[in-house]
Amino acid sequence: MSGLHEECGVFGVYSPVRTSLAGTVYYGLYALQHRGQESCGMVICDDGLFYSHKDLGLVNDVFTPEILSSLPDGNMAVGHVRYGTTGRTNRTNCQPIEVNHLKGRLAIAHNGNISNAYELRSSLELAGAIFHTTSDTEIIAYIIIQERLTSPSIEAAVSKAVQRLDGAYSLVLMSAAKLIAVRDKYGMRPLCYGMTPDGTYIVASESCALSAVGAKFIRDILPGEIVVFDESGVHSSKEHCNKCPESFCVFEYIYFARPDSVINGVSVHGSRKRVGEILAKRHPVDADVVIGVPDSGLDAALGYSMASGIPYGIGFIKNKYIGRTFISPGQSNRTNKVKIKLNPIAETVKGKRVIMIDDSIVRGTTSAQIVKLLRDAGASEVHMRVSSPPFLNPCYYGTDIDSRDNLIACHHTVDEITKIIGADSLGFLPIEDLCELTCGRGFCSACFSGKYPTPVPEITEKDRFETKLSERVKKKVK
């Protein structure tokens, strides 16, 4: 297991008239960059023809001014930023995925993880399907196309296809004439839409991306809902809604989402601040200053300070040119990035008893380094408070935790973890308080509780499809 990672971000545009869309998609993806830093891409539809560009790297590196100016005007577009929880990092797995088939074209962008992907792909391959990528998104595309051959419309095909999918999927897909937004029946991953003053519809993983392109938030896509944007307006199909208990990923509020987003009617900033207030009540300690680990620990630190009366301080300066540590594949990359990503402010912590708020502890290595940074800056005590419960279980829905092996809380008590990371005390958010984050909405906490909303898959490794191919090669060699 390479660690805790983001999943992906999706973005879509439907304009009533032909116009320049590349810049809109660029700014939308830029606002979603925190959701994935491996690769990005966009596909623009102009009079039924698709034009695309995608590559490994950050949005501003992949979409240079030259690339943006080379993309044509159009009336629809789909964009994606990726951290892959299925399939290795290579250009082949970049999204959106494009497909040409008997009844037209399809471009699809996916956020989440299909928990029955291995079984679906195996059955499709036995039926003669040929796959070019090792991501589960291509499986979704294949099933939609398969259903499209016998369906009267693309949205009817999507409706049939989703009945075969388990797990998490927020999708934005585009045919030659329609833009379609789909959310799984559990509502695990966020998806919303809005509209710009000129009547252009925007679909995005988070509301912060709507704001980035000047769109007014209209509403979240409902769990199980299929929303179609075409020349006749907006159409909603809710035949798959209310089929299952809502199971939104609670870690979106804790870590994944940007604090200025509003998801399911709940402010991410407000949610994190409430967690800080809870931590102050559950794990009080005498101290001189409360600090947060940028970025997702800052709001919780503010809440802790307000509830405890202990002054809030700026404890770290973050290098804005370094991406989120957990998103970097490989332990050595993460270790190096922590050293250059955060710099403690000695004036805030020197000679003081410090309460440090962070969003999670996964392996414990990053936490140990951050505690050491504060010690080296002169902190007399470091008390760590964590705005999530201990990670105890794998996630099969888009958070890259596919094994218990490297989860520190699976192998050590709280007291042992405290010693390992070098803190004076440690307190986690009690699991019974998670409901405070969502304001009463249903959520998935399987990574903490072990209670999964779907059947647990037998084969879960991120590189399972690559491994499958390797095994085939070995058999042929023998």
C-alpha positions in Angstrom: 0.0 0.0 0.0 1.5 3.3 -1.0 -0.6 5.3 1.4 -3.6 7.6 1.7 -4.5 9.3 -1.5 -7.1 11.5 -3.1 -9.2 9.9 -5.7 -10.2 12.2 -8.7 -12.2 15.2 -9.8 -14.6 15.5 -12.7 -15.9 18.6 -14.6 -18.3 19.1 -17.4 -19.7 22.0 -19.5 -22.8 22.3 -21.6 -23.3 25.5 -23.5 -26.4 26.4 -25.5 -24.1 28.0 -28.2 -20.8 27.2 -29.7 -18.1 29.0 -27.7 -14.6 28.8 -26.4 -14.6 26.1 -23.6 -11.0 25.2 -23.1 -10.4 28.1 -20.7 -13.5 27.2 -18.7 -12.5 23.6 -18.3 -8.9 24.7 -17.4 -10.1 26.9 -14.5 -12.5 24.3 -13.4 -9.8 21.6 -13.3 -7.4 24.0 -11.6 -10.0 24.4 -8.8 -10.2 20.6 -8.4 -6.4 20.1 -8.5 -6.4 19.0 -4.9 -8.4 15.9 -5.8 -5.7 14.5 -8.1 -2.2 15.4 -9.3 -1.1 12.4 -11.3 -2.7 13.4 -14.6 -5.4 15.5 -16.2 -7.3 15.9 -19.4 -10.2 17.4 -21.3 -12.3 16.5 -24.3 -14.3 19.2 -26.2 -17.2 18.4 -28.5 -17.6 20.5 -31.6 -20.4 19.6 -33.9 -20.3 16.0 -32.9 -16.5 15.7 -33.2 -14.3 15.2 -30.2 -11.0 17.0 -29.6 -8.9 16.1 -26.6 -5.6 16.6 -24.8 -4.5 14.7 -21.7 -1.2 13.8 -20.1 0.6 13.1 -16.9 1.2 16.2 -14.7 -0.5 19.1 -13.1 -3.2 21.2 -14.8 -1.0 24.2 -15.5 1.8 22.0 -16.8 -0.3 19.8 -19.1 -2.5 22.7 -20.5 0.0 25.3 -21.6 -1.2 28.4 -23.4 -0.2 26.8 -26.7 -2.3 23.7 -26.0 -5.3 25.7 -24.8 -5.2 27.9 -27.9 -5.0 24.8 -30.2 -8.3 23.4 -28.9 -11.4 24.3 -30.8 -14.6 26.0 -29.7 -17.5 23.8 -29.0 -20.7 23.5 -27.0 -19.8 20.6 -24.6 -16.7 19.5 -22.7 -15.6 17.0 -20.1 -12.5 17.3 -17.9 -10.7 15.2 -15.3 -7.9 15.3 -12.7 -6.7 11.9 -11.6 -5.2 10.1 -8.8 -5.7 6.5 -9.7 -7.0 4.1 -7.1 -7.2 1.4 -9.8 -4.5 1.1 -12.4 -0.9 2.4 -12.5 0.3 5.9 -13.3 0.8 6.1 -17.0 -0.6 8.1 -19.9 -2.9 5.3 -21.1 -4.9 5.6 -17.9 -5.4 9.4 -18.2 -9.0 10.5 -18.4 -11.5 11.4 -19.8 -11.6 8.0 -21.7 -12.8 8.3 -25.3 -14.6 5.6 -27.2 -15.9 5.4 -30.8 -18.7 2.8 -31.2 -21.5 1.8 -33.6 -23.9 4.4 -32.3 -21.5 7.3 -31.9 -18.9 8.7 -29.6 -18.5 8.7 -25.8 -16.2 10.5 -23.4 -16.3 9.6 -19.7 -14.7 11.0 -16.6 -15.0 9.1 -13.3 -14.5 9.8 -9.6 -14.6 6.8 -7.3 -13.9 3.1 -7.4 -16.0 0.2 -8.7 -15.9 -2.5 -6.1 -16.9 -5.3 -8.4 -14.6 -4.1 -11.2 -12.5 -7.3 -11.3 -15.5 -9.5 -11.7 -17.0 -7.3 -14.4 -13.8 -7.0 -16.4 -13.2 -10.8 -16.2 -16.7 -11.5 -17.6 -16.3 -8.9 -20.3 -13.0 -10.3 -21.4 -14.4 -13.8 -21.6 -17.1 -12.3 -23.9 -14.4 -10.9 -26.2 -13.9 -7.4 -24.8 -10.6 -5.8 -25.5 -9.3 -3.3 -22.9 -6.6 -0.6 -23.5 -6.3 0.7 -20.0 -6.1 -0.9 -16.5 -8.6 1.5 -14.8 -12.1 0.7 -13.8 -13.4 3.7 -15.8 -13.0 1.8 -19.0 -15.1 -1.0 -17.6 -17.9 1.5 -17.0 -17.5 2.9 -20.6 -17.7 -0.6 -22.0 -20.8 -1.6 -20.1 -22.5 1.7 -21.2 -21.7 1.0 -24.8 -22.9 -2.6 -24.5 -26.2 -1.4 -23.2 -26.4 1.4 -25.8 -26.6 -1.2 -28.6 -30.1 -2.2 -27.4 -31.3 1.1 -25.8 -33.2 3.9 -27.5 -30.9 6.6 -26.0 -27.6 7.1 -24.3 -29.3 8.0 -21.0 -31.4 4.8 -21.2 -28.1 2.9 -21.7 -26.6 4.6 -18.7 -29.6 3.7 -16.6 -29.2 0.0 -17.5 -25.5 0.1 -17.0 -25.5 1.5 -13.4 -27.5 -1.5 -12.3 -24.4 -3.7 -13.0 -22.0 -1.4 -11.0 -21.2 -1.7 -7.3 -19.2 0.9 -5.3 -18.6 4.6 -5.8 -19.0 6.5 -9.1 -19.7 10.1 -9.8 -19.6 10.3 -13.6 -19.6 13.1 -16.2 -20.0 11.6 -19.7 -20.6 13.2 -23.1 -22.1 11.9 -26.3 -22.2 13.8 -29.5 -25.3 15.6 -28.4 -25.7 15.3 -24.6 -23.8 15.9 -21.4 -24.8 13.5 -18.6 -24.1 13.5 -14.9 -24.5 10.4 -12.8 -24.1 9.6 -9.1 -24.1 6.1 -7.6 -27.1 5.0 -5.6 -25.2 5.4 -2.3 -24.0 9.0 -3.1 -20.5 8.1 -2.0 -18.7 10.8 -4.0 -19.8 14.4 -4.4 -21.3 15.8 -7.6 -23.1 19.0 -8.2 -24.1 21.4 -11.0 -24.7 25.1 -11.5 -25.2 27.7 -14.2 -23.2 30.8 -15.5 -25.0 34.1 -16.2 -24.9 33.3 -20.0 -26.9 30.0 -19.5 -24.0 27.6 -19.6 -24.4 24.6 -17.3 -21.4 23.4 -15.2 -21.1 20.0 -13.5 -18.3 19.4 -11.0 -17.1 17.3 -8.1 -17.2 20.3 -5.8 -18.9 23.6 -5.7 -15.6 25.4 -5.5 -15.1 24.6 -9.2 -18.4 26.2 -10.0 -17.3 29.4 -8.3 -14.0 29.3 -10.2 -15.8 29.7 -13.5 -18.4 32.1 -12.4 -21.3 29.6 -12.1 -24.0 29.8 -9.5 -24.6 26.6 -7.5 -28.0 25.1 -8.3 -27.9 21.8 -6.4 -26.2 18.5 -5.7 -26.9 15.6 -7.9 -28.9 13.1 -5.8 -27.7 9.6 -5.0 -28.7 7.4 -7.9 -29.8 10.4 -10.0 -29.0 10.7 -13.8 -29.1 14.3 -15.0 -29.1 15.0 -18.8 -28.2 18.4 -20.3 -29.1 18.9 -24.0 -30.6 21.4 -26.4 -34.0 21.1 -24.8 -32.8 21.8 -21.3 -32.2 19.8 -18.2 -33.8 16.4 -17.5 -33.6 14.3 -14.4 -34.1 10.5 -14.0 -34.6 9.4 -10.4 -35.6 5.8 -10.9 -32.4 4.6 -9.0 -32.8 7.1 -6.2 -33.8 6.0 -2.6 -32.8 2.4 -3.4 -30.1 2.3 -0.7 -29.2 4.2 2.5 -27.1 7.3 1.7 -23.4 6.5 2.4 -21.5 9.7 1.5 -17.7 9.3 2.2 -17.2 11.2 5.5 -13.6 11.7 4.7 -14.5 14.2 2.1 -15.4 16.5 4.9 -12.3 15.6 7.0 -9.7 15.9 4.2 -10.6 15.5 0.6 -12.7 18.5 -0.2 -11.7 22.1 -0.3 -12.9 24.1 2.7 -14.8 26.6 0.5 -17.0 23.8 -1.0 -20.5 23.0 0.2 -21.4 19.4 -0.2 -24.9 17.9 0.5 -25.8 21.3 1.9 -23.0 21.1 4.5 -20.1 23.6 4.5 -16.8 21.8 4.6 -15.2 24.7 6.5 -18.0 24.6 9.1 -17.8 20.8 9.3 -14.1 20.9 10.1 -14.5 23.6 12.6 -17.1 21.6 14.5 -14.7 18.7 14.6 -12.1 21.0 16.3 -14.7 22.0 18.9 -15.5 18.3 19.6 -11.8 17.5 20.0 -11.4 20.3 22.5 -14.2 18.8 24.6 -13.1 15.2 24.2 -9.4 15.7 24.6 -8.7 18.8 26.6 -5.1 19.7 27.6 -3.3 22.7 29.1 -1.4 24.5 26.4 -0.3 27.9 25.2 -1.2 27.8 21.5 -3.3 25.8 19.0 -2.0 25.3 15.5 -3.2 23.4 12.4 -1.3 21.4 9.8 -2.1 23.0 6.4 -4.5 22.8 4.8 -7.2 20.6 6.2 -6.1 20.9 9.8 -6.5 24.7 9.9 -10.2 24.8 10.2 -10.3 22.2 13.0 -7.6 24.1 14.8 -9.7 27.2 14.7 -12.6 25.3 16.2 -10.4 23.8 18.9 -9.1 27.3 19.8 -12.6 28.8 19.9 -14.0 26.0 22.1 -11.0 25.8 24.5 -10.1 29.5 24.8 -6.5 28.7 23.9 -5.1 31.2 21.4 -4.9 30.1 17.8 -1.6 30.6 16.0 0.0 30.1 12.6 2.4 27.3 13.3 3.5 26.4 9.8 4.1 28.1 6.5 3.2 25.9 3.6 5.2 25.9 0.3 2.3 26.6 -2.2 4.3 25.0 -5.0 4.3 21.5 -3.3 1.3 19.3 -3.8 -0.6 17.4 -1.1 1.8 14.9 0.5 -0.4 11.9 0.5 -1.1 12.2 -3.2 2.6 11.6 -4.1 3.1 7.9 -4.9 6.0 6.3 -3.1 7.1 6.6 0.5 10.5 8.3 -0.4 8.6 11.0 -2.3 6.3 11.7 0.6 9.2 11.8 3.0 11.1 14.4 1.0 8.1 16.5 0.3 7.2 16.8 4.0 10.7 18.4 4.6 10.2 21.1 2.0 6.4 21.4 2.2 6.1 22.7 5.8 8.3 25.2 7.7 7.5 25.9 11.3 7.2 29.4 12.6 9.5 29.5 15.6 8.0 32.7 17.0 4.7 30.9 17.4 5.9 27.6 19.0 9.3 28.3 20.7 9.1 27.6 24.4 5.4 26.9 24.2 3.1 24.0 24.9 1.6 23.3 21.4 -1.6 21.6 20.4 -1.2 20.5 16.8 -4.3 19.5 14.8 -4.1 17.3 11.8 -6.7 15.5 9.7 -5.4 11.9 10.1 -2.7 9.4 10.9 -2.2 6.6 8.4 1.3 5.2 8.6 2.6 7.6 11.3 5.7 8.5 9.4 4.5 11.9 8.3 3.1 12.7 11.8 6.5 11.9 13.4 8.3 14.2 11.0 5.9 17.1 11.7 6.2 16.6 15.5 10.0 16.7 15.1 9.8 19.9 13.1 8.0 21.5 16.0 10.5 20.1 18.5 13.4 21.4 16.5 11.7 24.8 16.4 11.7 25.0 20.2 8.2 23.7 21.2 8.4 22.5 24.8 5.4 20.2 24.4 3.5 18.8 21.4 0.0 17.5 21.9 -1.4 16.0 18.7 -5.2 16.0 18.1 -6.6 14.2 15.0 -9.9 15.2 13.3 -10.7 11.7 12.3 -10.9 8.3 14.1 -8.1 5.8 13.7 -7.9 4.1 10.3 -8.5 0.4 10.8 -9.9 -0.9 7.5 -9.3 -0.8 3.8 -11.4 1.4 1.6 -12.9 0.1 -1.7 -14.6 3.2 -2.9 -11.8 5.6 -4.0 -9.5 6.2 -1.0 -6.3 4.4 -1.7 -6.1 2.2 1.3 -6.3 -1.4 0.0 -4.7 -3.2 3.0 -4.5 -3.1 6.8 -0.7 -3.8 6.7 0.6 -0.3 6.9 -2.2 1.2 9.0 -0.4 2.1 12.3 -3.6 2.0 14.3 -4.1 -1.7 13.4 -0.9 -2.7 15.1 -0.4 -0.2 17.9 -2.4 1.3 20.8 -2.9 5.1 21.1 -0.2 5.2 23.8 2.2 3.3 21.5 1.4 5.6 18.5 2.0 8.6 20.8 5.6 7.3 21.5 6.2 6.4 17.9 5.4 9.9 16.6 7.2 11.6 19.5 4.2 13.5 20.8 3.4 14.2 24.5 -0.2 13.2 24.1 -2.5 12.1 21.3 -6.3 12.2 20.8 -8.5 11.0 17.9 -12.0 12.1 17.1 -14.3 9.5 18.6 -16.1 7.5 15.9 -19.5 8.2 17.6 -19.0 11.9 16.8 -18.6 11.5 13.0 -22.3 12.3 12.6 -21.5 15.9 13.6 -19.6 16.4 10.4 -22.5 15.7 8.1 -25.4 17.4 10.0 -27.4 14.3 10.1 -26.9 13.1 6.5 -26.0 9.4 5.9 -22.4 8.6 5.5 -19.8 5.8 5.0 -17.3 5.3 7.8 -16.1 1.8 6.7 -12.4 2.8 6.9 -12.9 3.5 10.6 -15.8 1.2 11.6 -15.5 -1.7 9.1 -19.2 -1.4 8.2 -19.3 -1.5 4.4 -22.3 -0.4 2.4 -21.6 -2.9 -0.4 -20.2 -6.4 -0.6 -16.5 -6.6 0.1 -14.5 -7.5 -3.0 -12.1 -10.4 -2.9 -9.4 -8.8 -5.0 -8.6 -5.2 -4.0 -5.0 -4.3 -4.9 -4.6 -1.1 -6.9 -2.5 -2.9 -9.6 -4.8 -5.9 -9.8 -5.4 -5.6 -13.6 -1.6 -5.1 -14.3 -0.9 -8.2 -12.1 -3.5 -10.2 -14.0 -1.8 -9.3 -17.3 1.6 -10.2 -15.9 0.4 -13.6 -14.8 -0.9 -14.2 -18.3 2.5 -13.3 -19.8 4.3 -15.6 -17.3 2.0 -18.5 -18.3 2.7 -17.9 -22.0 6.5 -17.9 -21.3 6.3 -21.2 -19.5 
